Each structure stands twice: as C-alpha cells, then as structure tokens.
Amino acid sequence: MEGAVHSVTIEDCKKISATAIESVDAFSSSQIVLSYAGGRITVTGSGLKIVAFSKGSGAFAATGTVTGVKYASKAVKLSQRLFR
C-alpha cells in the first residue's frame, strides 16, 4: 500500500472515512488512532464506532460525533538524519 493515495472525508460530523490506512492502533468511543504511510491520524469525538476497516484495501469508516482530526508525521530516526 506504500504510495497509495490517502484521503479523509467527514460527513456532517457524523461519519468519517479514510483511504490508504495501514492499521488501527487504538480505539475507544472518544478516540481512534490510525496509521498511514505518512504517519498517524487521531480522530476525536464521542460515540465513535468503527464500522469498516480493510487492511488489504486500506479502507476505513467510523460513525459517531467527530470533533477533531489531528495528523502527526512519522518521526525520522536519528541515524537517518546523521548518515544522509
């Protein structure tokens, strides 16, 4: 899935869907943490429920009240920065 086109769509703050998702790292009714090739996505809200996730296709969907989406880049390893 490396290099797959990534997108996130939120509909009426009640449904969120994403593509090119590699894994669901953590989830609760108030937070879902997803990994994609560029890093992590943290979805916050209330009543969050994962309704679909396919590791093969990278398709993800959840319902509930979405109040925030935060992206975090993958950390570059120190050795990669030192030995360019």
PDB file of N, CA, C and O in Angstrom, chain B, residues numbered from 101:
ATOM      1  N   MET B 101       0.819  -1.197   0.000  1.00  0.00           N
ATOM      2  CA  MET B 101       0.000   0.000   0.000  1.00  0.00           C
ATOM      3  C   MET B 101       0.859   1.256   0.000  1.00  0.00           C
ATOM      4  O   MET B 101       0.333   2.366  -0.082  1.00  0.00           O
ATOM      5  N   GLU B 102       2.165   1.094   0.091  1.00  0.00           N
ATOM      6  CA  GLU B 102       3.096   2.213   0.047  1.00  0.00           C
ATOM      7  C   GLU B 102       2.834   3.037  -1.207  1.00  0.00           C
ATOM      8  O   GLU B 102       2.753   2.485  -2.304  1.00  0.00           O
ATOM      9  N   GLY B 103       2.701   4.354  -1.057  1.00  0.00           N
ATOM     10  CA  GLY B 103       2.470   5.216  -2.194  1.00  0.00           C
ATOM     11  C   GLY B 103       1.012   5.340  -2.598  1.00  0.00           C
ATOM     12  O   GLY B 103       0.696   6.040  -3.560  1.00  0.00           O
ATOM     13  N   ALA B 104       0.105   4.664  -1.868  1.00  0.00           N
ATOM     14  CA  ALA B 104      -1.319   4.753  -2.182  1.00  0.00           C
ATOM     15  C   ALA B 104      -1.820   6.163  -1.870  1.00  0.00           C
ATOM     16  O   ALA B 104      -1.321   6.816  -0.953  1.00  0.00           O
ATOM     17  N   VAL B 105      -2.799   6.623  -2.630  1.00  0.00           N
ATOM     18  CA  VAL B 105      -3.381   7.942  -2.421  1.00  0.00           C
ATOM     19  C   VAL B 105      -4.199   7.917  -1.131  1.00  0.00           C
ATOM     20  O   VAL B 105      -5.038   7.039  -0.930  1.00  0.00           O
ATOM     21  N   HIS B 106      -3.940   8.895  -0.260  1.00  0.00           N
ATOM     22  CA  HIS B 106      -4.594   8.968   1.038  1.00  0.00           C
ATOM     23  C   HIS B 106      -5.644  10.081   1.027  1.00  0.00           C
ATOM     24  O   HIS B 106      -5.407  11.168   0.499  1.00  0.00           O
ATOM     25  N   SER B 107      -6.804   9.794   1.615  1.00  0.00           N
ATOM     26  CA  SER B 107      -7.830  10.828   1.757  1.00  0.00           C
ATOM     27  C   SER B 107      -8.632  10.577   3.021  1.00  0.00           C
ATOM     28  O   SER B 107      -8.723   9.450   3.508  1.00  0.00           O
ATOM     29  N   VAL B 108      -9.214  11.654   3.546  1.00  0.00           N
ATOM     30  CA  VAL B 108     -10.116  11.590   4.696  1.00  0.00           C
ATOM     31  C   VAL B 108     -11.348  12.409   4.348  1.00  0.00           C
ATOM     32  O   VAL B 108     -11.243  13.535   3.862  1.00  0.00           O
ATOM     33  N   THR B 109     -12.514  11.834   4.601  1.00  0.00           N
ATOM     34  CA  THR B 109     -13.776  12.524   4.347  1.00  0.00           C
ATOM     35  C   THR B 109     -14.625  12.480   5.611  1.00  0.00           C
ATOM     36  O   THR B 109     -14.781  11.425   6.225  1.00  0.00           O
ATOM     37  N   ILE B 110     -15.175  13.632   5.998  1.00  0.00           N
ATOM     38  CA  ILE B 110     -16.077  13.710   7.152  1.00  0.00           C
ATOM     39  C   ILE B 110     -17.420  14.206   6.643  1.00  0.00           C
ATOM     40  O   ILE B 110     -17.496  15.238   5.977  1.00  0.00           O
ATOM     41  N   GLU B 111     -18.481  13.468   6.960  1.00  0.00           N
ATOM     42  CA  GLU B 111     -19.838  13.831   6.526  1.00  0.00           C
ATOM     43  C   GLU B 111     -20.668  14.274   7.718  1.00  0.00           C
ATOM     44  O   GLU B 111     -20.921  13.483   8.627  1.00  0.00           O
ATOM     45  N   ASP B 112     -21.093  15.531   7.723  1.00  0.00           N
ATOM     46  CA  ASP B 112     -21.944  16.105   8.773  1.00  0.00           C
ATOM     47  C   ASP B 112     -21.432  15.854  10.186  1.00  0.00           C
ATOM     48  O   ASP B 112     -22.229  15.771  11.120  1.00  0.00           O
ATOM     49  N   CYS B 113     -20.132  15.734  10.359  1.00  0.00           N
ATOM     50  CA  CYS B 113     -19.508  15.441  11.660  1.00  0.00           C
ATOM     51  C   CYS B 113     -20.045  14.157  12.285  1.00  0.00           C
ATOM     52  O   CYS B 113     -19.897  13.949  13.489  1.00  0.00           O
ATOM     53  N   LYS B 114     -20.672  13.289  11.477  1.00  0.00           N
ATOM     54  CA  LYS B 114     -21.269  12.049  11.986  1.00  0.00           C
ATOM     55  C   LYS B 114     -20.637  10.794  11.412  1.00  0.00           C
ATOM     56  O   LYS B 114     -20.830   9.706  11.955  1.00  0.00           O
ATOM     57  N   LYS B 115     -19.886  10.922  10.326  1.00  0.00           N
ATOM     58  CA  LYS B 115     -19.244   9.764   9.708  1.00  0.00           C
ATOM     59  C   LYS B 115     -17.898  10.198   9.153  1.00  0.00           C
ATOM     60  O   LYS B 115     -17.781  11.260   8.542  1.00  0.00           O
ATOM     61  N   ILE B 116     -16.886   9.371   9.369  1.00  0.00           N
ATOM     62  CA  ILE B 116     -15.562   9.645   8.827  1.00  0.00           C
ATOM     63  C   ILE B 116     -15.102   8.424   8.053  1.00  0.00           C
ATOM     64  O   ILE B 116     -15.260   7.289   8.502  1.00  0.00           O
ATOM     65  N   SER B 117     -14.536   8.672   6.893  1.00  0.00           N
ATOM     66  CA  SER B 117     -13.980   7.578   6.096  1.00  0.00           C
ATOM     67  C   SER B 117     -12.599   8.003   5.624  1.00  0.00           C
ATOM     68  O   SER B 117     -12.326   9.190   5.442  1.00  0.00           O
ATOM     69  N   ALA B 118     -11.732   7.012   5.427  1.00  0.00           N
ATOM     70  CA  ALA B 118     -10.368   7.299   5.010  1.00  0.00           C
ATOM     71  C   ALA B 118      -9.872   6.178   4.104  1.00  0.00           C
ATOM     72  O   ALA B 118     -10.356   5.048   4.166  1.00  0.00           O
ATOM     73  N   THR B 119      -8.895   6.516   3.260  1.00  0.00           N
ATOM     74  CA  THR B 119      -8.277   5.529   2.386  1.00  0.00           C
ATOM     75  C   THR B 119      -6.792   5.450   2.706  1.00  0.00           C
ATOM     76  O   THR B 119      -6.237   6.350   3.336  1.00  0.00           O
ATOM     77  N   ALA B 120      -6.155   4.377   2.273  1.00  0.00           N
ATOM     78  CA  ALA B 120      -4.722   4.125   2.465  1.00  0.00           C
ATOM     79  C   ALA B 120      -4.338   4.012   3.939  1.00  0.00           C
ATOM     80  O   ALA B 120      -3.239   4.407   4.329  1.00  0.00           O
ATOM     81  N   ILE B 121      -5.238   3.478   4.750  1.00  0.00           N
ATOM     82  CA  ILE B 121      -4.959   3.269   6.172  1.00  0.00           C
ATOM     83  C   ILE B 121      -4.264   1.920   6.334  1.00  0.00           C
ATOM     84  O   ILE B 121      -4.740   0.905   5.825  1.00  0.00           O
ATOM     85  N   GLU B 122      -3.145   1.914   7.039  1.00  0.00           N
ATOM     86  CA  GLU B 122      -2.375   0.684   7.234  1.00  0.00           C
ATOM     87  C   GLU B 122      -2.827  -0.107   8.456  1.00  0.00           C
ATOM     88  O   GLU B 122      -2.830  -1.338   8.434  1.00  0.00           O
ATOM     89  N   SER B 123      -3.214   0.606   9.536  1.00  0.00           N
ATOM     90  CA  SER B 123      -3.642  -0.093  10.745  1.00  0.00           C
ATOM     91  C   SER B 123      -4.450   0.818  11.653  1.00  0.00           C
ATOM     92  O   SER B 123      -4.360   2.043  11.574  1.00  0.00           O
ATOM     93  N   VAL B 124      -5.244   0.190  12.520  1.00  0.00           N
ATOM     94  CA  VAL B 124      -5.942   0.885  13.597  1.00  0.00           C
ATOM     95  C   VAL B 124      -5.115   0.592  14.845  1.00  0.00           C
ATOM     96  O   VAL B 124      -5.073  -0.549  15.304  1.00  0.00           O
ATOM     97  N   ASP B 125      -4.460   1.608  15.396  1.00  0.00           N
ATOM     98  CA  ASP B 125      -3.532   1.409  16.508  1.00  0.00           C
ATOM     99  C   ASP B 125      -4.219   1.429  17.868  1.00  0.00           C
ATOM    100  O   ASP B 125      -3.770   0.754  18.795  1.00  0.00           O
ATOM    101  N   ALA B 126      -5.299   2.192  17.999  1.00  0.00           N
ATOM    102  CA  ALA B 126      -6.032   2.261  19.263  1.00  0.00           C
ATOM    103  C   ALA B 126      -7.427   2.792  18.970  1.00  0.00           C
ATOM    104  O   ALA B 126      -7.625   3.552  18.023  1.00  0.00           O
ATOM    105  N   PHE B 127      -8.393   2.388  19.789  1.00  0.00           N
ATOM    106  CA  PHE B 127      -9.730   2.939  19.613  1.00  0.00           C
ATOM    107  C   PHE B 127     -10.519   2.865  20.904  1.00  0.00           C
ATOM    108  O   PHE B 127     -10.356   1.951  21.713  1.00  0.00           O
ATOM    109  N   SER B 128     -11.372   3.848  21.070  1.00  0.00           N
ATOM    110  CA  SER B 128     -12.340   3.909  22.159  1.00  0.00           C
ATOM    111  C   SER B 128     -13.516   4.725  21.634  1.00  0.00           C
ATOM    112  O   SER B 128     -13.506   5.159  20.483  1.00  0.00           O
ATOM    113  N   SER B 129     -14.510   4.931  22.457  1.00  0.00           N
ATOM    114  CA  SER B 129     -15.664   5.707  21.996  1.00  0.00           C
ATOM    115  C   SER B 129     -15.345   7.193  21.842  1.00  0.00           C
ATOM    116  O   SER B 129     -16.137   7.941  21.269  1.00  0.00           O
ATOM    117  N   SER B 130     -14.171   7.630  22.358  1.00  0.00           N
ATOM    118  CA  SER B 130     -13.816   9.045  22.258  1.00  0.00           C
ATOM    119  C   SER B 130     -12.579   9.323  21.404  1.00  0.00           C
ATOM    120  O   SER B 130     -12.270  10.483  21.134  1.00  0.00           O
ATOM    121  N   GLN B 131     -11.856   8.261  20.969  1.00  0.00           N
ATOM    122  CA  GLN B 131     -10.650   8.478  20.178  1.00  0.00           C
ATOM    123  C   GLN B 131     -10.308   7.245  19.353  1.00  0.00           C
ATOM    124  O   GLN B 131     -10.427   6.114  19.824  1.00  0.00           O
ATOM    125  N   ILE B 132      -9.881   7.480  18.109  1.00  0.00           N
ATOM    126  CA  ILE B 132      -9.400   6.416  17.232  1.00  0.00           C
ATOM    127  C   ILE B 132      -8.053   6.869  16.677  1.00  0.00           C
ATOM    128  O   ILE B 132      -7.925   7.986  16.175  1.00  0.00           O
ATOM    129  N   VAL B 133      -7.043   5.991  16.771  1.00  0.00           N
ATOM    130  CA  VAL B 133      -5.716   6.302  16.258  1.00  0.00           C
ATOM    131  C   VAL B 133      -5.432   5.374  15.079  1.00  0.00           C
ATOM    132  O   VAL B 133      -5.483   4.150  15.206  1.00  0.00           O
ATOM    133  N   LEU B 134      -5.130   5.981  13.928  1.00  0.00           N
ATOM    134  CA  LEU B 134      -4.890   5.247  12.690  1.00  0.00           C
ATOM    135  C   LEU B 134      -3.471   5.509  12.198  1.00  0.00           C
ATOM    136  O   LEU B 134      -2.915   6.580  12.441  1.00  0.00           O
ATOM    137  N   SER B 135      -2.883   4.530  11.503  1.00  0.00           N
ATOM    138  CA  SER B 135      -1.581   4.727  10.862  1.00  0.00           C
ATOM    139  C   SER B 135      -1.755   4.693   9.355  1.00  0.00           C
ATOM    140  O   SER B 135      -2.528   3.895   8.825  1.00  0.00           O
ATOM    141  N   TYR B 136      -1.024   5.571   8.667  1.00  0.00           N
ATOM    142  CA  TYR B 136      -0.960   5.563   7.203  1.00  0.00           C
ATOM    143  C   TYR B 136       0.497   5.800   6.839  1.00  0.00           C
ATOM    144  O   TYR B 136       1.314   6.041   7.727  1.00  0.00           O
ATOM    145  N   ALA B 137       0.837   5.740   5.589  1.00  0.00           N
ATOM    146  CA  ALA B 137       2.237   5.808   5.169  1.00  0.00           C
ATOM    147  C   ALA B 137       2.958   7.056   5.682  1.00  0.00           C
ATOM    148  O   ALA B 137       4.160   7.004   5.938  1.00  0.00           O
ATOM    149  N   GLY B 138       2.255   8.166   5.835  1.00  0.00           N
ATOM    150  CA  GLY B 138       2.886   9.415   6.259  1.00  0.00           C
ATOM    151  C   GLY B 138       2.954   9.627   7.750  1.00  0.00           C
ATOM    152  O   GLY B 138       3.587  10.584   8.195  1.00  0.00           O
ATOM    153  N   GLY B 139       2.325   8.771   8.548  1.00  0.00           N
ATOM    154  CA  GLY B 139       2.339   8.960   9.996  1.00  0.00           C
ATOM    155  C   GLY B 139       1.086   8.431  10.649  1.00  0.00           C
ATOM    156  O   GLY B 139       0.620   7.334  10.343  1.00  0.00           O
ATOM    157  N   ARG B 140       0.538   9.239  11.568  1.00  0.00           N
ATOM    158  CA  ARG B 140      -0.653   8.839  12.322  1.00  0.00           C
ATOM    159  C   ARG B 140      -1.746   9.882  12.211  1.00  0.00           C
ATOM    160  O   ARG B 140      -1.490  11.070  12.015  1.00  0.00           O
ATOM    161  N   ILE B 141      -2.981   9.399  12.343  1.00  0.00           N
ATOM    162  CA  ILE B 141      -4.151  10.272  12.379  1.00  0.00           C
ATOM    163  C   ILE B 141      -4.888   9.955  13.667  1.00  0.00           C
ATOM    164  O   ILE B 141      -5.154   8.789  13.958  1.00  0.00           O
ATOM    165  N   THR B 142      -5.218  10.978  14.439  1.00  0.00           N
ATOM    166  CA  THR B 142      -6.008  10.794  15.650  1.00  0.00           C
ATOM    167  C   THR B 142      -7.358  11.462  15.442  1.00  0.00           C
ATOM    168  O   THR B 142      -7.436  12.669  15.212  1.00  0.00           O
ATOM    169  N   VAL B 143      -8.417  10.669  15.525  1.00  0.00           N
ATOM    170  CA  VAL B 143      -9.783  11.163  15.385  1.00  0.00           C
ATOM    171  C   VAL B 143     -10.367  11.249  16.791  1.00  0.00           C
ATOM    172  O   VAL B 143     -10.331  10.269  17.534  1.00  0.00           O
ATOM    173  N   THR B 144     -10.906  12.410  17.163  1.00  0.00           N
ATOM    174  CA  THR B 144     -11.522  12.558  18.479  1.00  0.00           C
ATOM    175  C   THR B 144     -13.001  12.871  18.317  1.00  0.00           C
ATOM    176  O   THR B 144     -13.428  13.411  17.297  1.00  0.00           O
ATOM    177  N   GLY B 145     -13.769  12.527  19.334  1.00  0.00           N
ATOM    178  CA  GLY B 145     -15.203  12.785  19.300  1.00  0.00           C
ATOM    179  C   GLY B 145     -15.907  12.037  20.410  1.00  0.00           C
ATOM    180  O   GLY B 145     -15.325  11.764  21.460  1.00  0.00           O
ATOM    181  N   SER B 146     -17.169  11.709  20.167  1.00  0.00           N
ATOM    182  CA  SER B 146     -17.942  10.946  21.148  1.00  0.00           C
ATOM    183  C   SER B 146     -18.792   9.913  20.422  1.00  0.00           C
ATOM    184  O   SER B 146     -19.234  10.129  19.293  1.00  0.00           O
ATOM    185  N   GLY B 147     -19.005   8.811  21.080  1.00  0.00           N
ATOM    186  CA  GLY B 147     -19.792   7.735  20.484  1.00  0.00           C
ATOM    187  C   GLY B 147     -19.168   7.158  19.236  1.00  0.00           C
ATOM    188  O   GLY B 147     -19.879   6.657  18.364  1.00  0.00           O
ATOM    189  N   LEU B 148     -17.847   7.219  19.131  1.00  0.00           N
ATOM    190  CA  LEU B 148     -17.161   6.730  17.928  1.00  0.00           C
ATOM    191  C   LEU B 148     -17.216   5.206  17.866  1.00  0.00           C
ATOM    192  O   LEU B 148     -16.997   4.519  18.864  1.00  0.00           O
ATOM    193  N   LYS B 149     -17.510   4.698  16.680  1.00  0.00           N
ATOM    194  CA  LYS B 149     -17.614   3.256  16.469  1.00  0.00           C
ATOM    195  C   LYS B 149     -17.069   2.940  15.088  1.00  0.00           C
ATOM    196  O   LYS B 149     -17.513   3.515  14.094  1.00  0.00           O
ATOM    197  N   ILE B 150     -16.105   2.024  15.024  1.00  0.00           N
ATOM    198  CA  ILE B 150     -15.554   1.602  13.743  1.00  0.00           C
ATOM    199  C   ILE B 150     -16.574   0.702  13.062  1.00  0.00           C
ATOM    200  O   ILE B 150     -16.998  -0.302  13.633  1.00  0.00           O
ATOM    201  N   VAL B 151     -16.971   1.059  11.841  1.00  0.00           N
ATOM    202  CA  VAL B 151     -17.953   0.250  11.109  1.00  0.00           C
ATOM    203  C   VAL B 151     -17.317  -0.541   9.975  1.00  0.00           C
ATOM    204  O   VAL B 151     -17.913  -1.498   9.481  1.00  0.00           O
ATOM    205  N   ALA B 152     -16.105  -0.153   9.554  1.00  0.00           N
ATOM    206  CA  ALA B 152     -15.421  -0.898   8.491  1.00  0.00           C
ATOM    207  C   ALA B 152     -13.937  -0.602   8.534  1.00  0.00           C
ATOM    208  O   ALA B 152     -13.522   0.537   8.744  1.00  0.00           O
ATOM    209  N   PHE B 153     -13.131  -1.657   8.329  1.00  0.00           N
ATOM    210  CA  PHE B 153     -11.700  -1.493   8.137  1.00  0.00           C
ATOM    211  C   PHE B 153     -11.194  -2.698   7.374  1.00  0.00           C
ATOM    212  O   PHE B 153     -11.403  -3.840   7.782  1.00  0.00           O
ATOM    213  N   SER B 154     -10.526  -2.435   6.263  1.00  0.00           N
ATOM    214  CA  SER B 154      -9.929  -3.494   5.459  1.00  0.00           C
ATOM    215  C   SER B 154      -8.439  -3.220   5.341  1.00  0.00           C
ATOM    216  O   SER B 154      -8.026  -2.266   4.681  1.00  0.00           O
ATOM    217  N   LYS B 155      -7.640  -4.053   5.980  1.00  0.00           N
ATOM    218  CA  LYS B 155      -6.190  -3.879   5.901  1.00  0.00           C
ATOM    219  C   LYS B 155      -5.710  -4.041   4.458  1.00  0.00           C
ATOM    220  O   LYS B 155      -4.774  -3.361   4.037  1.00  0.00           O
ATOM    221  N   GLY B 156      -6.346  -4.936   3.698  1.00  0.00           N
ATOM    222  CA  GLY B 156      -5.957  -5.177   2.314  1.00  0.00           C
ATOM    223  C   GLY B 156      -6.134  -3.970   1.415  1.00  0.00           C
ATOM    224  O   GLY B 156      -5.236  -3.629   0.644  1.00  0.00           O
ATOM    225  N   SER B 157      -7.294  -3.316   1.508  1.00  0.00           N
ATOM    226  CA  SER B 157      -7.562  -2.163   0.640  1.00  0.00           C
ATOM    227  C   SER B 157      -7.233  -0.829   1.308  1.00  0.00           C
ATOM    228  O   SER B 157      -7.098   0.189   0.630  1.00  0.00           O
ATOM    229  N   GLY B 158      -7.105  -0.833   2.636  1.00  0.00           N
ATOM    230  CA  GLY B 158      -6.822   0.405   3.356  1.00  0.00           C
ATOM    231  C   GLY B 158      -8.045   1.251   3.620  1.00  0.00           C
ATOM    232  O   GLY B 158      -7.925   2.382   4.091  1.00  0.00           O
ATOM    233  N   ALA B 159      -9.240   0.716   3.323  1.00  0.00           N
ATOM    234  CA  ALA B 159     -10.481   1.474   3.530  1.00  0.00           C
ATOM    235  C   ALA B 159     -10.872   1.435   5.010  1.00  0.00           C
ATOM    236  O   ALA B 159     -10.815   0.385   5.650  1.00  0.00           O
ATOM    237  N   PHE B 160     -11.268   2.592   5.541  1.00  0.00           N
ATOM    238  CA  PHE B 160     -11.664   2.725   6.941  1.00  0.00           C
ATOM    239  C   PHE B 160     -12.914   3.580   7.019  1.00  0.00           C
ATOM    240  O   PHE B 160     -13.062   4.536   6.257  1.00  0.00           O
ATOM    241  N   ALA B 161     -13.823   3.242   7.940  1.00  0.00           N
ATOM    242  CA  ALA B 161     -15.007   4.069   8.182  1.00  0.00           C
ATOM    243  C   ALA B 161     -15.417   3.953   9.646  1.00  0.00           C
ATOM    244  O   ALA B 161     -15.297   2.891  10.258  1.00  0.00           O
ATOM    245  N   ALA B 162     -15.898   5.054  10.189  1.00  0.00           N
ATOM    246  CA  ALA B 162     -16.393   5.079  11.565  1.00  0.00           C
ATOM    247  C   ALA B 162     -17.564   6.045  11.651  1.00  0.00           C
ATOM    248  O   ALA B 162     -17.678   6.976  10.853  1.00  0.00           O
ATOM    249  N   THR B 163     -18.432   5.811  12.628  1.00  0.00           N
ATOM    250  CA  THR B 163     -19.562   6.701  12.873  1.00  0.00           C
ATOM    251  C   THR B 163     -19.453   7.252  14.288  1.00  0.00           C
ATOM    252  O   THR B 163     -18.669   6.757  15.098  1.00  0.00           O
ATOM    253  N   GLY B 164     -20.235   8.267  14.574  1.00  0.00           N
ATOM    254  CA  GLY B 164     -20.228   8.942  15.865  1.00  0.00           C
ATOM    255  C   GLY B 164     -20.101  10.430  15.624  1.00  0.00           C
ATOM    256  O   GLY B 164     -20.161  10.883  14.481  1.00  0.00           O
ATOM    257  N   THR B 165     -19.927  11.190  16.683  1.00  0.00           N
ATOM    258  CA  THR B 165     -19.751  12.630  16.554  1.00  0.00           C
ATOM    259  C   THR B 165     -18.258  12.936  16.485  1.00  0.00           C
ATOM    260  O   THR B 165     -17.537  12.747  17.466  1.00  0.00           O
ATOM    261  N   VAL B 166     -17.794  13.407  15.330  1.00  0.00           N
ATOM    262  CA  VAL B 166     -16.386  13.725  15.120  1.00  0.00           C
ATOM    263  C   VAL B 166     -16.151  15.182  15.486  1.00  0.00           C
ATOM    264  O   VAL B 166     -16.774  16.082  14.921  1.00  0.00           O
ATOM    265  N   THR B 167     -15.235  15.413  16.450  1.00  0.00           N
ATOM    266  CA  THR B 167     -14.944  16.789  16.873  1.00  0.00           C
ATOM    267  C   THR B 167     -13.556  17.255  16.459  1.00  0.00           C
ATOM    268  O   THR B 167     -13.263  18.450  16.491  1.00  0.00           O
ATOM    269  N   GLY B 168     -12.689  16.302  16.066  1.00  0.00           N
ATOM    270  CA  GLY B 168     -11.351  16.712  15.654  1.00  0.00           C
ATOM    271  C   GLY B 168     -10.607  15.616  14.918  1.00  0.00           C
ATOM    272  O   GLY B 168     -10.848  14.426  15.121  1.00  0.00           O
ATOM    273  N   VAL B 169      -9.688  16.050  14.051  1.00  0.00           N
ATOM    274  CA  VAL B 169      -8.797  15.134  13.335  1.00  0.00           C
ATOM    275  C   VAL B 169      -7.416  15.770  13.385  1.00  0.00           C
ATOM    276  O   VAL B 169      -7.232  16.917  12.977  1.00  0.00           O
ATOM    277  N   LYS B 170      -6.443  15.010  13.893  1.00  0.00           N
ATOM    278  CA  LYS B 170      -5.084  15.537  14.028  1.00  0.00           C
ATOM    279  C   LYS B 170      -4.103  14.608  13.323  1.00  0.00           C
ATOM    280  O   LYS B 170      -4.123  13.393  13.525  1.00  0.00           O
ATOM    281  N   TYR B 171      -3.246  15.197  12.495  1.00  0.00           N
ATOM    282  CA  TYR B 171      -2.213  14.446  11.788  1.00  0.00           C
ATOM    283  C   TYR B 171      -0.886  14.604  12.530  1.00  0.00           C
ATOM    284  O   TYR B 171      -0.577  15.681  13.038  1.00  0.00           O
ATOM    285  N   ALA B 172      -0.105  13.522  12.587  1.00  0.00           N
ATOM    286  CA  ALA B 172       1.248  13.565  13.138  1.00  0.00           C
ATOM    287  C   ALA B 172       2.165  12.839  12.160  1.00  0.00           C
ATOM    288  O   ALA B 172       1.884  11.706  11.768  1.00  0.00           O
ATOM    289  N   SER B 173       3.250  13.481  11.771  1.00  0.00           N
ATOM    290  CA  SER B 173       4.203  12.886  10.832  1.00  0.00           C
ATOM    291  C   SER B 173       4.975  11.762  11.498  1.00  0.00           C
ATOM    292  O   SER B 173       5.128  11.721  12.719  1.00  0.00           O
ATOM    293  N   LYS B 174       5.464  10.840  10.651  1.00  0.00           N
ATOM    294  CA  LYS B 174       6.355   9.810  11.173  1.00  0.00           C
ATOM    295  C   LYS B 174       7.649  10.472  11.607  1.00  0.00           C
ATOM    296  O   LYS B 174       8.172  11.353  10.923  1.00  0.00           O
ATOM    297  N   ALA B 175       8.156  10.042  12.742  1.00  0.00           N
ATOM    298  CA  ALA B 175       9.427  10.573  13.228  1.00  0.00           C
ATOM    299  C   ALA B 175      10.563  10.013  12.390  1.00  0.00           C
ATOM    300  O   ALA B 175      10.576   8.832  12.042  1.00  0.00           O
ATOM    301  N   VAL B 176      11.502  10.870  12.075  1.00  0.00           N
ATOM    302  CA  VAL B 176      12.688  10.432  11.335  1.00  0.00           C
ATOM    303  C   VAL B 176      13.695   9.938  12.362  1.00  0.00           C
ATOM    304  O   VAL B 176      13.993  10.641  13.328  1.00  0.00           O
ATOM    305  N   LYS B 177      14.218   8.739  12.163  1.00  0.00           N
ATOM    306  CA  LYS B 177      15.188   8.170  13.097  1.00  0.00           C
ATOM    307  C   LYS B 177      16.451   9.021  13.119  1.00  0.00           C
ATOM    308  O   LYS B 177      16.872   9.560  12.096  1.00  0.00           O
ATOM    309  N   LEU B 178      17.041   9.131  14.293  1.00  0.00           N
ATOM    310  CA  LEU B 178      18.258   9.915  14.455  1.00  0.00           C
ATOM    311  C   LEU B 178      19.357   9.426  13.507  1.00  0.00           C
ATOM    312  O   LEU B 178      20.063  10.239  12.911  1.00  0.00           O
ATOM    313  N   SER B 179      19.505   8.120  13.363  1.00  0.00           N
ATOM    314  CA  SER B 179      20.548   7.584  12.476  1.00  0.00           C
ATOM    315  C   SER B 179      20.320   8.007  11.024  1.00  0.00           C
ATOM    316  O   SER B 179      21.280   8.211  10.281  1.00  0.00           O
ATOM    317  N   GLN B 180      19.068   8.139  10.621  1.00  0.00           N
ATOM    318  CA  GLN B 180      18.775   8.576   9.251  1.00  0.00           C
ATOM    319  C   GLN B 180      19.163  10.036   9.060  1.00  0.00           C
ATOM    320  O   GLN B 180      19.597  10.419   7.973  1.00  0.00           O
ATOM    321  N   ARG B 181      19.014  10.851  10.089  1.00  0.00           N
ATOM    322  CA  ARG B 181      19.385  12.261   9.975  1.00  0.00           C
ATOM    323  C   ARG B 181      20.908  12.429   9.996  1.00  0.00           C
ATOM    324  O   ARG B 181      21.447  13.294   9.307  1.00  0.00           O
ATOM    325  N   LEU B 182      21.594  11.607  10.784  1.00  0.00           N
ATOM    326  CA  LEU B 182      23.042  11.742  10.901  1.00  0.00           C
ATOM    327  C   LEU B 182      23.790  11.224   9.674  1.00  0.00           C
ATOM    328  O   LEU B 182      24.803  11.800   9.277  1.00  0.00           O
ATOM    329  N   PHE B 183      23.294  10.136   9.071  1.00  0.00           N
ATOM    330  CA  PHE B 183      24.022   9.477   7.987  1.00  0.00           C
ATOM    331  C   PHE B 183      23.317   9.634   6.643  1.00  0.00           C
ATOM    332  O   PHE B 183      23.029   8.646   5.968  1.00  0.00           O
ATOM    333  N   ARG B 184      23.045  10.859   6.263  1.00  0.00           N
ATOM    334  CA  ARG B 184      22.414  11.099   4.970  1.00  0.00           C
ATOM    335  C   ARG B 184      23.399  10.970   3.853  1.00  0.00           C
ATOM    336  O   ARG B 184      23.038  11.141   2.689  1.00  0.00           O
TER     337      ARG B 184
END
